[in-house]
Amino acid sequence: GGPPPPPPPPGVPRAPQPPPLPGGGGGGGSVAALKPLHWTKLPPAKLKGTVFEKLPTLSSADFDETSLAKQFSATVAKPMGGKSSATPSANTGQGNSSVLDMKRLNQIGITVRKFRRPYGEIYEAALSLDDNLFFAAEDVLRLRDCLPTDDELSRLEERAADTAAGSSSELPTSPAAGRGLCEEENLVLRLARVPRMPERLDCFATRLNFDSRADDVRAQVRTLTDAAELVLQDAVIPLAMATVLRAGNSMNAGTYRAGAVAFRLDVLSKLSAIKPSNEGAALTLLHFVAEVLRKALVSHPDLSRDARHEKALDALSSASGLGVAEVVAEVESLRRSLDAIGDEYPRHRKPFGGKDCFSLRMREFHELAKRRMGELSAQLGAMQAALKKVGAHLTGEPGATEGEGEAALAQIHAFLVSLRKATNDINKKN
């Protein structure tokens, strides 16, 4: 192994020799490998006058070599129960450095650790669309984010090819070691070698969250439809509008504003800003309208007992946080996701591996989801028709859009809420 190092100059002490590690011994016995401590050594000639010149000797009772070897062994202990480590595994590529940078390896390690399965099982689960491992679409999309970029894939393949070309007849300790890669790199390389794996994972994510997304948007469609239909059936709203019209024509008598037979809904928000001229009168014009409406309902007990007004108000409250454009966009997003599956699964009729069932499972899912999508589309059409109808009913515009219907519902809802508050004010005052 080469000539021995030259002795230090005269008067310079030799560097202290560490005691043999446990399991070692003289004459070439095996020495336990520990994790390295990367430092820069000072040459013996520079020891004079430094803290290192006369270092005290530590006894074996103070410095436990056995404990050091156990705690800092270079061998990575396998996690219990097949769980992946939180940090990237030690490189098994015969001393080669990692291909991916540490930040990228940490991202992959954190992602796969959450699955609590060995890397080989994660790969098989991705091929077999195993929803026992991938519970939610977010799990699949996080794995998708771990797939290598084109540049990363090129470097991974190059390392694997170089290692294979220079390998000896001795069997590697693991598949990753056989490619000169760490376990995280080996996993993403295997996944990337599956044809169109990003598209596969996108389709798998759609399969996992389609039902919940469809249920959510269906409930929103139903809520908006109910609000529009119940407003059309509500008999109290016309009575309230008649009260406002009567009050407005009386206040506008003798001007060009008098003689109105209808009005734009934006005036409803202005009623609370019109204050009375005389002290002791109604608080605002809104309160006046509320008092008139209260008396009218007493005179029409059939209306006061009609539960449809309360149902309409409840439905408007539920619909107030929803946006028609967002609902329509979500339905369209679901439709595009299904179309993508319909385009993708025929490309994979020939399985890539033993557990690859992408084409079969996606074809079955696509057929079922298409029927649900057809029902949802029909419900969306009914919602849009109801909104157009209520828009025309409240604004007088026969060609009202669903957006105008949505705006009219919002204005009516705000008016009814303020009217109820005004009625409560009157009741407290009396």
C-alpha positions as CSV (number, residue, x, y, z in Angstrom):
1,G,0.0,0.0,0.0
2,G,3.0,2.4,-0.6
3,P,5.9,3.6,1.6
4,P,5.2,4.6,5.2
5,P,4.9,8.4,5.9
6,P,8.1,10.2,6.8
7,P,8.8,10.8,10.5
8,P,8.2,14.3,11.9
9,P,11.1,16.7,12.2
10,P,13.2,16.4,15.4
11,G,11.6,17.9,18.4
12,V,8.0,17.7,17.0
13,P,5.7,15.1,18.6
14,R,4.0,12.4,16.6
15,A,0.2,12.7,16.0
16,P,-1.6,10.7,18.6
17,Q,-2.8,7.3,17.3
18,P,-6.5,6.4,18.0
19,P,-7.1,3.2,19.9
20,P,-8.4,0.3,17.8
21,L,-12.2,0.3,17.2
22,P,-14.3,-2.5,18.6
23,G,-14.1,-5.6,16.4
24,G,-10.7,-4.6,15.2
25,G,-7.3,-5.7,16.3
26,G,-3.8,-6.0,15.1
27,G,-2.8,-7.8,12.0
28,G,-5.5,-6.7,9.5
29,G,-8.7,-7.6,11.5
30,S,-12.0,-6.1,10.3
31,V,-12.7,-2.6,11.5
32,A,-16.2,-1.3,12.0
33,A,-17.0,1.5,9.5
34,L,-18.3,4.7,11.0
35,K,-19.7,7.8,9.5
36,P,-17.0,10.2,8.3
37,L,-16.2,13.5,10.0
38,H,-15.1,15.9,7.2
39,W,-12.3,18.1,8.4
40,T,-8.9,19.6,7.4
41,K,-6.0,18.1,9.3
42,L,-3.1,20.3,10.6
43,P,0.3,18.8,9.8
44,P,2.5,17.8,12.8
45,A,4.9,20.7,12.1
46,K,2.1,23.1,13.1
47,L,1.3,21.6,16.5
48,K,3.9,23.6,18.5
49,G,2.4,26.2,20.6
50,T,-1.2,25.1,19.9
51,V,-3.9,23.6,22.1
52,F,-3.1,20.3,20.4
53,E,0.5,20.2,21.5
54,K,-0.2,18.6,24.9
55,L,-3.7,17.2,24.8
56,P,-4.8,15.1,27.8
57,T,-5.3,11.4,27.4
58,L,-8.9,10.2,27.7
59,S,-9.4,6.9,29.6
60,S,-11.6,4.2,28.2
61,A,-14.0,4.9,31.0
62,D,-14.4,8.4,29.7
63,F,-14.5,7.7,26.0
64,D,-16.5,4.7,25.1
65,E,-15.5,3.5,21.7
66,T,-18.2,0.8,21.7
67,S,-20.9,3.4,22.2
68,L,-19.4,5.5,19.4
69,A,-19.4,2.6,17.0
70,K,-23.0,1.8,17.8
71,Q,-24.3,5.3,17.5
72,F,-22.4,6.4,14.4
73,S,-22.1,3.3,12.3
74,A,-22.0,4.0,8.6
75,T,-24.5,1.2,8.0
76,V,-28.1,2.7,7.8
77,A,-30.5,0.8,10.0
78,K,-33.6,-0.4,8.2
79,P,-36.8,1.4,9.5
80,M,-39.1,-0.8,11.5
81,G,-42.2,-2.1,9.8
82,G,-41.0,-1.2,6.3
83,K,-41.3,2.6,6.9
84,S,-39.3,4.9,4.8
85,S,-36.7,7.2,6.5
86,A,-37.5,10.9,6.8
87,T,-34.0,11.6,5.3
88,P,-32.6,10.4,2.0
89,S,-31.0,7.0,2.2
90,A,-27.3,6.6,2.2
91,N,-25.9,6.3,-1.3
92,T,-25.3,2.7,-2.3
93,G,-23.6,3.4,-5.6
94,Q,-20.1,2.3,-4.6
95,G,-19.1,5.7,-3.3
96,N,-20.6,7.8,-6.0
97,S,-22.3,11.0,-5.0
98,S,-26.0,11.5,-5.5
99,V,-27.3,12.6,-8.9
100,L,-30.1,14.8,-7.5
101,D,-29.3,17.6,-5.2
102,M,-30.0,17.3,-1.5
103,K,-33.0,19.6,-1.5
104,R,-34.6,17.5,-4.2
105,L,-33.8,14.3,-2.4
106,N,-35.3,15.7,0.8
107,Q,-38.5,16.6,-1.1
108,I,-38.8,13.0,-2.4
109,G,-37.9,11.5,1.0
110,I,-40.5,13.5,2.8
111,T,-43.2,12.6,0.3
112,V,-42.6,8.8,0.2
113,R,-42.1,8.7,4.0
114,K,-45.8,9.6,4.4
115,F,-46.8,6.4,2.7
116,R,-45.1,4.3,5.3
117,R,-44.2,1.6,2.8
118,P,-41.0,0.4,1.2
119,Y,-40.1,2.1,-2.0
120,G,-40.7,-1.1,-4.0
121,E,-44.3,-1.3,-2.8
122,I,-44.9,2.4,-3.6
123,Y,-43.8,1.7,-7.2
124,E,-46.1,-1.3,-7.4
125,A,-49.0,0.7,-6.0
126,A,-48.6,3.4,-8.6
127,L,-48.7,0.7,-11.3
128,S,-51.8,-1.1,-9.9
129,L,-53.7,2.1,-8.9
130,D,-53.8,0.9,-5.3
131,D,-56.2,3.1,-3.4
132,N,-55.3,1.3,-0.2
133,L,-52.0,3.1,-0.3
134,F,-53.1,6.3,-2.1
135,F,-56.1,7.4,-0.1
136,A,-56.6,10.9,-1.7
137,A,-55.8,12.6,-5.0
138,E,-53.3,14.8,-3.1
139,D,-51.2,11.8,-2.3
140,V,-50.9,10.9,-6.0
141,L,-50.2,14.5,-7.0
142,R,-47.4,14.8,-4.4
143,L,-45.9,11.6,-5.9
144,R,-46.2,13.2,-9.4
145,D,-44.2,16.2,-8.2
146,C,-41.4,13.8,-7.4
147,L,-41.0,12.6,-10.9
148,P,-37.7,13.7,-12.5
149,T,-37.6,16.6,-15.0
150,D,-36.2,15.8,-18.4
151,D,-32.7,17.0,-17.3
152,E,-32.9,14.9,-14.1
153,L,-34.0,11.9,-15.9
154,S,-31.2,12.2,-18.4
155,R,-28.6,12.4,-15.6
156,L,-30.2,9.4,-13.7
157,E,-30.2,7.3,-16.9
158,E,-26.6,8.2,-17.6
159,R,-25.5,7.2,-14.0
160,A,-27.4,3.9,-14.3
161,A,-25.8,3.2,-17.7
162,D,-22.3,4.1,-16.5
163,T,-22.7,1.9,-13.4
164,A,-24.0,-1.0,-15.4
165,A,-21.1,-0.7,-17.9
166,G,-18.5,-0.8,-15.1
167,S,-20.1,-3.4,-12.8
168,S,-18.3,-6.5,-11.8
169,S,-19.7,-10.0,-11.7
170,E,-20.4,-9.5,-8.0
171,L,-24.1,-9.0,-7.3
172,P,-25.1,-5.5,-6.0
173,T,-26.5,-5.2,-2.5
174,S,-29.8,-3.7,-3.9
175,P,-31.4,-2.6,-7.2
176,A,-30.5,1.0,-6.4
177,A,-26.8,0.1,-5.8
178,G,-26.8,-1.8,-9.0
179,R,-27.6,1.4,-10.8
180,G,-25.3,3.6,-8.7
181,L,-28.3,5.5,-7.3
182,C,-29.7,6.0,-3.8
183,E,-33.1,4.6,-3.0
184,E,-35.0,7.8,-3.7
185,E,-33.3,8.2,-7.1
186,N,-34.0,4.6,-8.0
187,L,-37.7,5.0,-7.2
188,V,-38.3,8.1,-9.3
189,L,-36.2,6.5,-12.1
190,R,-38.4,3.4,-12.1
191,L,-41.5,5.5,-12.1
192,A,-40.2,7.7,-14.9
193,R,-39.5,4.7,-17.1
194,V,-43.2,3.8,-17.1
195,P,-44.7,5.2,-20.3
196,R,-46.6,8.5,-19.7
197,M,-46.4,8.2,-15.9
198,P,-47.3,11.9,-15.3
199,E,-50.5,11.4,-17.3
200,R,-51.3,8.1,-15.5
201,L,-51.0,9.8,-12.1
202,D,-53.2,12.7,-13.3
203,C,-55.9,10.2,-14.3
204,F,-55.5,8.3,-11.0
205,A,-55.9,11.5,-9.1
206,T,-59.1,12.2,-11.0
207,R,-60.4,8.8,-10.2
208,L,-59.8,9.3,-6.5
209,N,-61.5,12.7,-6.2
210,F,-64.1,12.6,-8.9
211,D,-67.0,11.4,-6.7
212,S,-66.3,14.0,-3.9
213,R,-65.9,16.8,-6.4
214,A,-69.1,15.8,-8.3
215,D,-71.0,15.6,-5.0
216,D,-69.9,19.0,-3.9
217,V,-70.7,20.7,-7.2
218,R,-74.0,18.9,-7.5
219,A,-75.0,20.3,-4.0
220,Q,-74.1,23.8,-5.2
221,V,-76.2,23.4,-8.4
222,R,-79.1,22.2,-6.3
223,T,-78.8,25.1,-3.9
224,L,-78.8,27.7,-6.6
225,T,-81.7,26.0,-8.4
226,D,-83.7,25.9,-5.2
227,A,-83.1,29.6,-4.5
228,A,-84.3,30.6,-8.0
229,E,-87.3,28.3,-8.0
230,L,-88.4,29.3,-4.4
231,V,-88.1,33.0,-5.2
232,L,-90.4,32.5,-8.1
233,Q,-92.9,30.8,-5.8
234,D,-92.7,33.3,-2.9
235,A,-95.9,35.4,-2.5
236,V,-94.4,37.7,0.1
237,I,-91.8,39.2,-2.3
238,P,-94.4,40.6,-4.7
239,L,-96.2,42.2,-1.7
240,A,-93.0,43.8,-0.6
241,M,-92.3,45.1,-4.1
242,A,-95.8,46.5,-4.3
243,T,-95.2,48.3,-1.0
244,V,-92.0,49.9,-2.3
245,L,-93.7,50.9,-5.6
246,R,-96.6,52.5,-3.8
247,A,-94.3,54.4,-1.5
248,G,-92.1,55.6,-4.3
249,N,-94.9,56.8,-6.5
250,S,-96.4,58.7,-3.5
251,M,-93.0,60.3,-2.8
252,N,-92.4,61.2,-6.4
253,A,-95.9,62.7,-7.1
254,G,-95.8,65.7,-9.3
255,T,-92.4,64.8,-10.8
256,Y,-91.4,62.9,-13.9
257,R,-90.5,60.0,-11.6
258,A,-94.2,59.4,-10.6
259,G,-96.5,56.9,-12.3
260,A,-93.9,54.1,-12.2
261,V,-95.2,50.6,-12.8
262,A,-91.9,48.9,-11.9
263,F,-88.4,49.8,-10.8
264,R,-84.8,48.5,-11.0
265,L,-83.8,46.4,-8.1
266,D,-80.8,48.7,-7.2
267,V,-83.3,51.1,-5.5
268,L,-83.9,48.6,-2.8
269,S,-80.5,49.2,-1.3
270,K,-81.3,53.0,-1.1
271,L,-84.3,52.7,1.2
272,S,-82.3,52.6,4.4
273,A,-80.5,55.9,3.4
274,I,-83.7,58.0,3.2
275,K,-84.3,59.5,6.6
276,P,-87.7,60.9,7.9
277,S,-88.3,64.7,8.1
278,N,-90.2,64.6,11.3
279,E,-89.0,63.4,14.7
280,G,-90.8,60.4,16.1
281,A,-91.5,59.1,12.6
282,A,-90.2,55.9,11.1
283,L,-86.4,55.4,11.4
284,T,-86.0,55.2,7.6
285,L,-88.0,54.6,4.5
286,L,-87.0,50.9,4.8
287,H,-88.6,50.8,8.3
288,F,-91.8,52.4,6.8
289,V,-92.0,49.7,4.2
290,A,-91.4,47.0,6.8
291,E,-94.2,48.4,9.0
292,V,-96.6,48.5,6.0
293,L,-95.6,45.0,5.0
294,R,-96.2,43.7,8.6
295,K,-99.7,45.1,8.6
296,A,-100.4,43.7,5.2
297,L,-99.4,40.2,6.3
298,V,-101.7,40.5,9.3
299,S,-104.5,41.4,6.8
300,H,-103.6,38.4,4.7
301,P,-103.1,35.5,7.2
302,D,-102.8,33.0,4.3
303,L,-99.6,34.7,3.3
304,S,-98.2,34.9,6.9
305,R,-98.8,31.2,7.3
306,D,-97.2,30.4,3.9
307,A,-93.9,28.5,4.6
308,R,-92.6,29.2,1.2
309,H,-91.2,32.6,2.1
310,E,-89.1,31.2,4.9
311,K,-87.9,28.5,2.6
312,A,-87.0,31.1,0.0
313,L,-85.1,33.2,2.5
314,D,-83.2,30.1,3.7
315,A,-82.4,29.1,0.2
316,L,-81.1,32.6,-0.6
317,S,-78.9,32.5,2.4
318,S,-77.4,29.2,1.4
319,A,-76.8,30.4,-2.2
320,S,-75.3,33.7,-1.2
321,G,-71.8,32.3,-0.9
322,L,-71.9,30.6,-4.2
323,G,-70.8,31.9,-7.6
324,V,-72.5,30.7,-10.7
325,A,-69.4,31.1,-12.8
326,E,-67.3,29.1,-10.4
327,V,-69.9,26.3,-10.4
328,V,-70.0,26.2,-14.2
329,A,-66.2,26.2,-14.3
330,E,-66.0,23.2,-11.9
331,V,-68.4,21.2,-14.0
332,E,-66.3,22.0,-17.0
333,S,-63.2,21.0,-15.2
334,L,-64.7,17.6,-14.3
335,R,-65.7,17.1,-17.9
336,R,-62.2,17.9,-19.2
337,S,-60.7,15.5,-16.6
338,L,-62.9,12.7,-17.8
339,D,-62.1,13.5,-21.4
340,A,-58.4,13.2,-20.6
341,I,-59.0,9.7,-19.1
342,G,-61.0,8.8,-22.2
343,D,-58.0,9.8,-24.3
344,E,-55.4,8.2,-22.1
345,Y,-56.5,4.7,-21.2
346,P,-56.6,3.3,-24.8
347,R,-52.9,4.1,-25.0
348,H,-52.1,1.5,-22.3
349,R,-53.9,-1.6,-23.5
350,K,-50.6,-3.5,-23.3
351,P,-49.6,-3.6,-19.6
352,F,-46.2,-2.3,-18.8
353,G,-45.6,-4.8,-16.0
354,G,-47.2,-7.6,-14.0
355,K,-49.3,-5.3,-11.8
356,D,-50.1,-2.7,-14.4
357,C,-53.9,-2.5,-14.7
358,F,-54.3,1.1,-15.7
359,S,-56.2,0.5,-18.9
360,L,-58.7,-1.9,-17.4
361,R,-59.5,0.1,-14.3
362,M,-59.6,3.4,-16.0
363,R,-62.0,2.1,-18.7
364,E,-64.4,0.8,-16.0
365,F,-64.2,4.1,-14.1
366,H,-64.6,6.2,-17.3
367,E,-67.8,4.4,-18.2
368,L,-69.4,4.9,-14.7
369,A,-68.2,8.5,-14.4
370,K,-69.6,9.4,-17.8
371,R,-73.1,8.5,-16.7
372,R,-72.7,10.6,-13.6
373,M,-71.4,13.4,-15.7
374,G,-74.4,13.3,-17.9
375,E,-76.7,13.6,-14.9
376,L,-74.7,16.5,-13.5
377,S,-74.8,18.3,-16.9
378,A,-78.5,18.0,-17.0
379,Q,-78.8,19.4,-13.5
380,L,-76.5,22.3,-14.4
381,G,-78.7,23.1,-17.4
382,A,-81.8,23.2,-15.2
383,M,-80.0,25.5,-12.8
384,Q,-79.1,27.9,-15.7
385,A,-82.7,27.9,-17.0
386,A,-84.0,28.7,-13.5
387,L,-81.6,31.6,-13.1
388,K,-82.5,33.0,-16.4
389,K,-86.2,32.7,-15.6
390,V,-85.8,34.4,-12.2
391,G,-83.6,37.1,-13.7
392,A,-86.3,37.9,-16.3
393,H,-89.0,37.8,-13.5
394,L,-87.2,40.3,-11.2
395,T,-85.6,42.6,-13.8
396,G,-88.1,42.7,-16.6
397,E,-85.5,41.6,-19.1
398,P,-86.8,38.7,-21.1
399,G,-83.3,37.8,-22.3
400,A,-81.7,37.8,-18.9
401,T,-78.6,35.6,-18.5
402,E,-77.9,33.3,-15.6
403,G,-75.4,35.9,-14.4
404,E,-78.2,38.6,-14.3
405,G,-80.4,36.1,-12.5
406,E,-77.6,35.5,-9.9
407,A,-77.3,39.3,-9.4
408,A,-81.0,39.7,-9.0
409,L,-81.1,37.0,-6.3
410,A,-78.3,38.7,-4.4
411,Q,-80.2,42.0,-4.5
412,I,-83.5,40.4,-3.3
413,H,-81.6,38.5,-0.6
414,A,-80.0,41.7,0.7
415,F,-83.4,43.5,0.7
416,L,-85.2,40.7,2.5
417,V,-82.5,40.5,5.2
418,S,-82.5,44.3,5.8
419,L,-86.3,44.2,5.8
420,R,-86.3,41.6,8.5
421,K,-83.8,43.7,10.6
422,A,-86.1,46.7,10.2
423,T,-89.1,44.7,11.4
424,N,-87.1,43.6,14.5
425,D,-86.3,47.3,15.1
426,I,-90.0,48.2,15.0
427,N,-90.9,45.3,17.3
428,K,-88.3,46.5,19.8
429,K,-89.6,50.0,19.6
430,N,-93.2,49.0,20.2
